[in-house]
């Protein structure tokens, strides 16, 4: 169970905000115990299918971008990004590699894409 100082720090945050550093410092067992003890976070229903946030969404949230901003910045169709984030479709191997490249160097990739017109050049 999390110690009192972690709980005090969590409760002192503005409503709706989370102390991610405190969560990161917990073991998985401590985090699970804290979640189960939280009256505002009931356990999922038995038949509820849970899965980890999609790679695209994790990267986008880490960058602090909206879906629209992320899609425009990295030349991904918004409908495609939305489908990935909602687990309606899965990025193929090339798209997954592109997402990992974004995660590795978001600014560099954004600059490279901004320099391009986004249209393939005609072959000579």
N, C-alpha and C positions, 0 to 999 in steps of 0.2 A: 504494500500500500504506500502511496506517496507520502513523504513526510510533511509536517505542518508548514514548513517554510515554502515548499512548492505550492501548496494549496493557498497560502496567504498571498503569494505573488500572483497566482492565477485569479484570485478574487479581487485583487486591486486593479486589474485591467478594466478598461471601459467595456461596457456591455457589448457582446458580439465579437470581441477580440480574443485571441488565443495566445498564450505564451508558448510558442513553438520551441524555444530553447529549453524550457522546463520539460516539455514532452520528450524532446530529443534526449534529455539526460536520464529519462526513465528506462528501465528494462521493459521488455514486452509484457512481463507479468505485472509490473507496477502500473503500466498504462492500461492494461485490461482491467485490473482491479479498480483503478480510478474511474474508468468508463462505466463499469458495472455499478459503482457506488453513486454515480451521478443520477439524481432523480429526473433530470431533464433529458436523459439519453437512454430511453428504455431499450432493452435488447431487441434485435430484429425478430420478426415472426419466424416460426419454424420453416415455413415454405418460401421465405424471402431469399432470392438469389443475390448474393453480394459479390462484388468484384472490385479489384483495385482500380483507382482512377486511371484512365487511359494515358499512355505515354505523351500524346500530344497535349492533353489537358495539364498534366504535371509540369511539362516544360513551359506551357503558356502561363500558368499561374506563377511559376517561379520567376518569369520575366515581368509579371505584373501587367500583362496585356489582355484586352478584351478579345473575344473570338474574332471580331471584325478586324481589329488592329493586327493580331497575329496572322490572320489569313492574308491581309494586304501586304504586310511586311515581308512575308516569306512566300508570296505568290502561290498560295494554296486556295483552291476554291472554298468559299465559306461553307457551302453545303457539305463538302467532303470533310472539312475539319469538324463540323458539327456531328456528322455521322461517326467519325472516329471517336470523338469525345463521349458520345452517348452509347458506344459499343454497338451501333447499328451496322457498322462495317469495320474491317480491320485493315490498316495500311499494309500494302505489299512490302516485299523486301527492300525495294528501292526507296519507297516512301519512309519506311522505318529507318533506313540509313540516313536519309535526309533529315529526319527528326533528331537523330543522334548528332548529326553535324550541327544542327541549330543549337542543341544543348551544349555542345563542346565550344562553340564560338558564335554566340548569337549576334554580336555586333559585326564581326567580320563577314558572316554570311549575309546579314542584312545589307551591308555596304556593297558587297559583290552583286547582290540581286538588284539593288537600287541603280547600279551602273548599267545593268543590262536593260534592254527594252522589254524583255519578257517574251519577245517573239523570236523564233528560230531564224537564223540567217539562211538565205537561199544558197544552195550548193552551187559552186561554179563549175 
